[in-house]
């Protein structure tokens, strides 16, 4: 018999509504969906919430009326039929006012959910004086490092362009950030009508190589001098260097770096390979976190728990028989548990966990479509139609969770 997992971090950081405000945009709502945080989940369970505030709506605990207290306890208890307590988990809720803070810079790194920019924009616009940084900016006036289809391992490995862009954090070991131009093919594609507006390239800026800089071409390292490329190393060694990334792009060390990975890392993993895949994922996250902290120890790091996906219909529509909604849910929750185990009690190291997993509405946080039940039926049925990506509402809920974490970081930073 397996133990039931309740995937709550040790604290929930939540923005509260402005007091005595009638402006709808200033209202805040924070929901913890039981189906997201409990595994395995069953409708037969009685989910009891011990908390002096908020409401248990059956599918979630929701806080939309805010007390004067800034801190209180909340416990989730899972009961089986006949009243047997199966599992329980407590967390501390911290509430933050949307007050004026000093300016901070935020760098978000991740996959297509970061590339969508919606949760970043939502978080950055919740509170004043948040400036986003990064080499990509697609449509919502935020900068970031989001790349669709990318795993955490891609940021550690993709130093030359094989059709999906390059990691901006990879540099030849013996080359400074200012000396290294990047991948020659990647920048050529940014100037090509065939590629520059494509999924993997739009939002990145085209640049010209300067005399004396190094570049990579099909995995080999060249030096550009007087209009010519001279081969310097047929098998260059690359490293993930956060310091060189900042130097190369003229970015000052950001105050906060947010990481959101997991969806692509485990999406098509078999049950039999689950533990290995999760361990590889956490190993990659350790490397990325360590590299960032080694370059700039004062940077605050936010590690977000990735969200669950949509119903099986959406998986079948996108992937045929290759994907399983229930298997993905299981794997994402293993990822969430691993993130909590690795990072949840490290605030003294300026590492914070953001519980995006908990807050994305599993029913209405994903786009839906209406289709006929089958070829011959006139009955119309509604189904979620995107297998892993939330709709705008779901992304905004993720942004609310990140905004709360940013508020916690900023509050600590001011003390």
C-alpha positions as CSV (number, residue, x, y, z in Angstrom):
1,X,0.0,0.0,0.0
2,X,1.4,3.3,-1.1
3,X,1.3,6.4,1.1
4,X,-0.8,9.3,0.0
5,X,1.2,12.4,-1.1
6,X,0.0,15.9,-0.1
7,X,2.1,18.3,-2.1
8,X,2.2,21.5,-0.1
9,X,5.3,23.5,0.7
10,X,6.1,24.5,4.2
11,X,4.5,27.9,3.5
12,X,2.1,29.6,1.1
13,X,2.9,33.2,0.3
14,X,-0.2,35.1,-0.9
15,X,-0.9,38.6,-2.0
16,X,-4.0,40.0,-0.3
17,X,-6.5,42.5,-1.7
18,X,-6.1,46.2,-1.0
19,X,-8.1,47.1,2.1
20,X,-11.4,48.9,1.4
21,X,-10.9,48.7,-2.3
22,X,-13.9,48.4,-4.6
23,X,-11.8,48.3,-7.8
24,X,-12.3,44.7,-9.2
25,X,-8.7,44.5,-10.5
26,X,-7.4,44.9,-7.0
27,X,-9.3,41.8,-5.7
28,X,-7.2,38.8,-5.0
29,X,-8.1,35.1,-4.9
30,X,-5.9,32.2,-4.1
31,X,-7.1,28.6,-4.5
32,X,-5.5,25.3,-3.6
33,X,-7.1,22.6,-5.7
34,X,-7.2,19.2,-3.9
35,X,-6.9,17.2,-7.1
36,X,-3.6,18.9,-7.7
37,X,-1.9,18.4,-4.4
38,X,-3.2,14.9,-3.4
39,X,-2.0,11.7,-5.0
40,X,-3.7,9.4,-5.5
41,X,-6.8,11.4,-5.5
42,X,-10.3,10.0,-5.2
43,X,-13.8,11.6,-5.2
44,X,-14.6,9.2,-2.3
45,X,-12.1,11.1,0.0
46,X,-13.4,13.6,2.4
47,X,-11.0,16.5,2.3
48,X,-11.0,18.5,5.5
49,X,-9.3,21.8,5.8
50,X,-8.4,23.0,9.3
51,X,-8.0,26.8,8.9
52,X,-9.5,29.8,10.5
53,X,-9.9,31.6,7.2
54,X,-10.9,30.8,3.6
55,X,-13.6,28.3,2.5
56,X,-13.6,24.6,1.6
57,X,-15.6,24.4,-1.7
58,X,-15.1,20.7,-2.1
59,X,-12.7,20.9,-5.0
60,X,-10.4,23.5,-3.4
61,X,-9.6,25.7,-0.4
62,X,-10.1,29.3,-1.5
63,X,-9.0,32.5,0.2
64,X,-10.7,35.6,-1.2
65,X,-11.6,37.5,2.0
66,X,-8.5,38.5,3.9
67,X,-8.0,38.8,7.6
68,X,-5.9,41.5,9.4
69,X,-3.5,38.7,10.5
70,X,-0.4,38.3,8.3
71,X,0.3,34.7,9.3
72,X,-1.9,31.6,10.1
73,X,-1.8,27.9,9.9
74,X,-3.7,25.7,7.4
75,X,-3.9,21.9,7.4
76,X,-5.2,19.5,4.8
77,X,-6.5,16.2,6.0
78,X,-7.6,13.3,3.8
79,X,-10.2,10.9,5.2
80,X,-11.4,7.6,3.7
81,X,-15.0,6.4,3.9
82,X,-15.9,5.4,7.5
83,X,-13.6,8.2,8.8
84,X,-10.2,6.8,8.6
85,X,-7.5,9.5,8.4
86,X,-5.2,8.6,5.5
87,X,-2.9,11.6,5.3
88,X,-2.5,15.1,6.5
89,X,-0.1,18.1,5.8
90,X,0.2,21.5,7.4
91,X,1.5,24.7,6.0
92,X,1.9,28.3,7.2
93,X,0.1,31.0,5.2
94,X,1.8,34.3,4.9
95,X,-0.1,37.3,3.6
96,X,1.5,40.3,1.9
97,X,0.2,43.7,1.0
98,X,0.7,45.1,-2.4
99,X,2.7,48.0,-1.2
100,X,5.5,49.9,-2.9
101,X,8.8,48.2,-3.0
102,X,12.2,49.2,-4.3
103,X,12.8,48.1,-7.9
104,X,13.8,44.5,-8.5
105,X,14.9,42.6,-11.6
106,X,13.4,39.2,-12.4
107,X,14.8,36.6,-14.8
108,X,12.4,33.7,-15.7
109,X,13.9,30.5,-17.2
110,X,11.9,27.6,-18.4
111,X,10.0,25.9,-21.2
112,X,6.9,26.8,-23.3
113,X,5.0,27.9,-20.2
114,X,7.6,30.5,-19.6
115,X,7.7,31.3,-23.4
116,X,4.0,32.0,-23.3
117,X,4.9,35.0,-21.0
118,X,1.4,35.1,-19.4
119,X,2.4,34.1,-15.9
120,X,5.4,36.3,-16.0
121,X,3.3,39.3,-17.0
122,X,0.7,38.5,-14.4
123,X,3.3,38.3,-11.6
124,X,5.3,41.4,-12.8
125,X,2.1,43.5,-13.0
126,X,0.8,42.5,-9.6
127,X,3.2,44.7,-7.7
128,X,5.1,47.9,-8.7
129,X,8.7,48.1,-9.7
130,X,9.4,44.6,-11.2
131,X,11.6,44.7,-14.2
132,X,12.0,41.5,-16.2
133,X,15.3,40.7,-17.9
134,X,16.4,38.1,-20.5
135,X,17.3,37.7,-24.2
136,X,13.7,36.9,-25.4
137,X,10.6,39.1,-25.6
138,X,7.8,37.9,-27.8
139,X,4.5,39.7,-27.3
140,X,3.6,40.8,-23.7
141,X,6.4,43.3,-23.1
142,X,8.4,41.0,-20.7
143,X,11.9,39.6,-21.1
144,X,12.8,36.0,-20.2
145,X,14.5,32.8,-21.2
146,X,11.6,30.6,-22.1
147,X,12.0,28.0,-24.9
148,X,9.1,25.7,-26.0
149,X,9.8,22.0,-25.9
150,X,12.9,22.4,-23.8
151,X,13.9,20.2,-20.9
152,X,16.1,21.3,-18.0
153,X,18.8,19.2,-19.6
154,X,18.7,21.2,-22.9
155,X,19.9,24.3,-21.1
156,X,22.9,22.3,-20.0
157,X,23.6,20.7,-23.4
158,X,22.4,22.7,-26.5
159,X,25.4,24.8,-27.3
160,X,24.8,24.7,-31.1
161,X,21.6,25.0,-33.1
162,X,20.1,21.7,-34.1
163,X,16.7,23.2,-35.1
164,X,15.3,24.5,-31.8
165,X,17.7,27.3,-30.8
166,X,20.6,27.3,-28.4
167,X,21.0,27.6,-24.6
168,X,22.2,31.2,-23.8
169,X,24.0,29.9,-20.8
170,X,26.6,27.7,-22.5
171,X,30.1,29.0,-23.1
172,X,33.5,27.5,-24.1
173,X,35.4,26.8,-20.9
174,X,38.4,29.0,-21.9
175,X,36.4,31.8,-23.4
176,X,34.9,34.9,-21.6
177,X,31.4,36.1,-22.0
178,X,32.5,39.1,-23.9
179,X,34.6,37.1,-26.3
180,X,32.0,34.6,-27.2
181,X,29.4,35.4,-29.9
182,X,27.4,32.2,-29.8
183,X,26.3,29.8,-32.5
184,X,26.8,31.1,-36.1
185,X,23.8,29.1,-37.5
186,X,21.5,30.4,-34.8
187,X,22.2,34.1,-35.6
188,X,22.0,33.4,-39.3
189,X,18.5,32.0,-38.8
190,X,17.4,35.0,-36.9
191,X,18.1,37.0,-40.1
192,X,16.4,34.5,-42.3
193,X,12.7,35.0,-43.4
194,X,12.3,31.2,-43.2
195,X,13.2,31.0,-39.5
196,X,13.2,34.4,-37.7
197,X,9.4,34.3,-37.0
198,X,9.4,30.6,-36.2
199,X,8.4,29.1,-32.8
200,X,12.0,28.6,-31.7
201,X,13.4,31.9,-32.9
202,X,10.9,34.7,-32.6
203,X,11.6,37.1,-29.8
204,X,15.4,36.6,-30.0
205,X,17.4,39.5,-31.4
206,X,19.7,39.1,-34.4
207,X,23.3,40.2,-33.9
208,X,26.5,40.6,-36.0
209,X,29.7,39.0,-34.9
210,X,32.5,41.5,-34.0
211,X,36.1,41.1,-35.0
212,X,38.1,39.0,-32.5
213,X,35.0,37.1,-31.2
214,X,34.6,33.3,-31.0
215,X,31.7,31.4,-32.4
216,X,30.6,27.8,-32.8
217,X,29.5,26.2,-36.1
218,X,28.2,22.6,-36.1
219,X,29.9,22.0,-32.8
220,X,33.4,23.4,-33.7
221,X,34.9,26.5,-32.3
222,X,36.1,29.3,-34.6
223,X,37.6,32.7,-34.2
224,X,36.4,35.6,-36.4
225,X,39.2,37.9,-37.6
226,X,39.3,40.3,-40.5
227,X,36.2,38.8,-42.1
228,X,37.5,35.2,-41.8
229,X,36.6,32.2,-39.6
230,X,39.6,30.3,-38.3
231,X,39.1,26.9,-36.6
232,X,40.5,26.9,-33.1
233,X,39.0,23.7,-31.5
234,X,37.3,20.8,-33.2
235,X,35.9,19.5,-29.9
236,X,35.4,22.5,-27.5
237,X,34.3,21.9,-24.0
238,X,31.3,24.0,-22.9
239,X,30.1,25.0,-19.4
240,X,26.8,26.4,-18.0
241,X,28.0,29.8,-16.8
242,X,25.5,32.3,-15.4
243,X,28.2,34.9,-15.0
244,X,29.3,34.7,-18.6
245,X,25.6,34.9,-19.7
246,X,25.2,38.2,-17.8
247,X,28.5,39.4,-19.2
248,X,27.7,38.4,-22.8
249,X,24.3,40.1,-22.8
250,X,25.1,43.2,-20.7
251,X,22.7,42.2,-17.9
252,X,23.4,43.2,-14.3
253,X,23.0,40.3,-11.8
254,X,19.2,40.0,-11.3
255,X,17.6,40.1,-7.9
256,X,15.5,37.0,-8.5
257,X,15.8,34.1,-10.9
258,X,12.7,31.9,-11.4
259,X,13.0,28.3,-12.7
260,X,10.0,26.4,-14.1
261,X,10.8,23.0,-15.6
262,X,9.4,19.4,-15.5
263,X,6.7,19.2,-18.2
264,X,9.1,18.1,-21.0
265,X,11.5,16.4,-18.6
266,X,8.9,13.6,-17.8
267,X,6.1,14.0,-20.3
268,X,6.6,10.7,-22.2
269,X,8.4,8.8,-19.5
270,X,7.2,5.2,-18.8
271,X,6.0,4.2,-15.4
272,X,9.0,1.9,-15.2
273,X,11.4,4.8,-15.7
274,X,9.7,7.3,-13.4
275,X,12.3,7.3,-10.6
276,X,15.2,7.5,-12.9
277,X,13.6,10.4,-14.9
278,X,12.8,12.3,-11.7
279,X,16.3,11.9,-10.3
280,X,17.8,13.1,-13.6
281,X,15.5,16.1,-13.5
282,X,16.5,17.0,-9.9
283,X,20.2,16.4,-10.8
284,X,19.8,19.0,-13.6
285,X,18.1,21.4,-11.3
286,X,20.9,21.1,-8.8
287,X,23.4,21.9,-11.5
288,X,21.5,25.0,-12.7
289,X,20.9,26.2,-9.2
290,X,24.5,25.6,-8.1
291,X,25.8,27.4,-11.2
292,X,23.7,30.5,-10.6
293,X,24.5,30.6,-6.9
294,X,28.2,30.1,-7.6
295,X,28.3,33.1,-10.0
296,X,26.2,35.4,-7.8
297,X,25.5,34.1,-4.3
298,X,23.1,37.0,-3.4
299,X,20.7,36.1,-6.3
300,X,17.4,34.8,-4.9
301,X,16.2,31.6,-6.6
302,X,12.6,30.6,-7.0
303,X,12.0,26.9,-8.0
304,X,8.4,26.4,-9.2
305,X,6.4,23.2,-9.0
306,X,5.1,22.4,-12.5
307,X,1.4,22.1,-13.1
308,X,-0.6,19.0,-13.9
309,X,-1.9,18.5,-17.5
310,X,-5.4,18.2,-19.0
311,X,-7.7,15.2,-19.5
312,X,-7.0,12.2,-21.7
313,X,-9.0,13.6,-24.6
314,X,-6.4,16.4,-25.0
315,X,-3.5,13.9,-24.8
316,X,-5.1,11.7,-27.4
317,X,-5.8,14.7,-29.7
318,X,-2.2,15.9,-29.4
319,X,-0.2,12.6,-29.1
320,X,-2.4,9.8,-30.3
321,X,-1.6,6.8,-28.2
322,X,1.8,8.0,-27.0
323,X,0.7,10.0,-24.0
324,X,-1.3,9.3,-20.9
325,X,-2.9,12.0,-18.7
326,X,-2.9,9.8,-15.6
327,X,0.7,8.8,-16.1
328,X,1.7,12.4,-16.6
329,X,-0.2,13.4,-13.4
330,X,1.7,10.8,-11.5
331,X,5.1,11.9,-12.9
332,X,4.5,15.6,-12.3
333,X,3.5,14.9,-8.7
334,X,6.7,12.9,-8.3
335,X,8.6,15.9,-9.7
336,X,6.7,18.2,-7.2
337,X,7.6,15.9,-4.3
338,X,11.2,15.9,-5.4
339,X,11.3,19.7,-5.6
340,X,9.9,20.0,-2.1
341,X,12.4,17.5,-0.7
342,X,15.3,19.2,-2.4
343,X,14.5,22.9,-2.1
344,X,11.6,23.6,0.3
345,X,13.6,24.2,3.4
346,X,16.5,26.3,2.0
347,X,15.3,29.9,2.5
348,X,18.4,30.6,4.5
349,X,20.2,30.0,1.2
350,X,17.8,32.3,-0.6
351,X,16.1,29.4,-2.4
352,X,12.2,29.5,-2.4
353,X,9.6,27.1,-3.7
354,X,6.6,28.4,-5.6
355,X,3.6,26.1,-5.5
356,X,2.2,26.7,-9.1
357,X,1.1,23.1,-9.0
358,X,-1.4,23.8,-6.3
359,X,-3.2,26.8,-7.8
360,X,-3.9,26.0,-11.5
361,X,-7.6,25.0,-11.9
362,X,-7.6,21.4,-13.2
363,X,-11.0,21.9,-14.9
364,X,-11.3,25.5,-16.0
365,X,-7.6,26.3,-16.2
366,X,-7.3,24.6,-19.6
367,X,-8.8,25.5,-22.9
368,X,-11.9,23.5,-24.0
369,X,-13.6,22.8,-27.3
370,X,-17.1,21.4,-28.2
371,X,-17.2,18.4,-30.5
372,X,-19.8,15.8,-31.6
373,X,-19.6,12.7,-29.5
374,X,-18.9,10.6,-32.6
375,X,-19.3,10.6,-36.3
376,X,-22.9,9.7,-36.3
377,X,-24.0,11.5,-33.1
378,X,-25.7,14.9,-32.9
379,X,-24.8,15.2,-29.3
380,X,-22.2,17.8,-28.4
381,X,-19.6,17.3,-25.7
382,X,-17.0,19.5,-24.2
383,X,-13.4,18.5,-23.7
384,X,-10.1,20.1,-22.7
385,X,-8.0,20.3,-25.9
386,X,-4.5,21.2,-24.8
387,X,-2.6,18.4,-23.1
388,X,-0.2,20.4,-20.9
389,X,-0.5,24.1,-21.4
390,X,-3.0,26.0,-19.3
391,X,-5.3,28.6,-20.8
392,X,-4.9,32.3,-19.9
393,X,-6.9,31.9,-16.7
394,X,-4.6,29.0,-15.6
395,X,-1.5,30.9,-16.4
396,X,-2.8,33.9,-14.5
397,X,-3.3,31.7,-11.4
398,X,0.3,30.5,-11.8
399,X,1.3,34.2,-12.0
400,X,-0.5,34.9,-8.8
401,X,1.4,32.2,-7.1
402,X,4.7,33.6,-8.3
403,X,3.6,37.1,-7.3
404,X,3.1,35.9,-3.8
405,X,6.6,34.3,-3.7
406,X,8.1,37.5,-5.1
407,X,6.4,39.4,-2.3
408,X,7.9,37.1,0.3
409,X,11.4,37.5,-1.2
410,X,11.0,41.3,-1.4
411,X,9.7,41.5,2.2
412,X,12.7,39.5,3.5
413,X,15.0,41.6,1.3
414,X,13.8,44.8,2.9
415,X,14.5,43.6,6.5
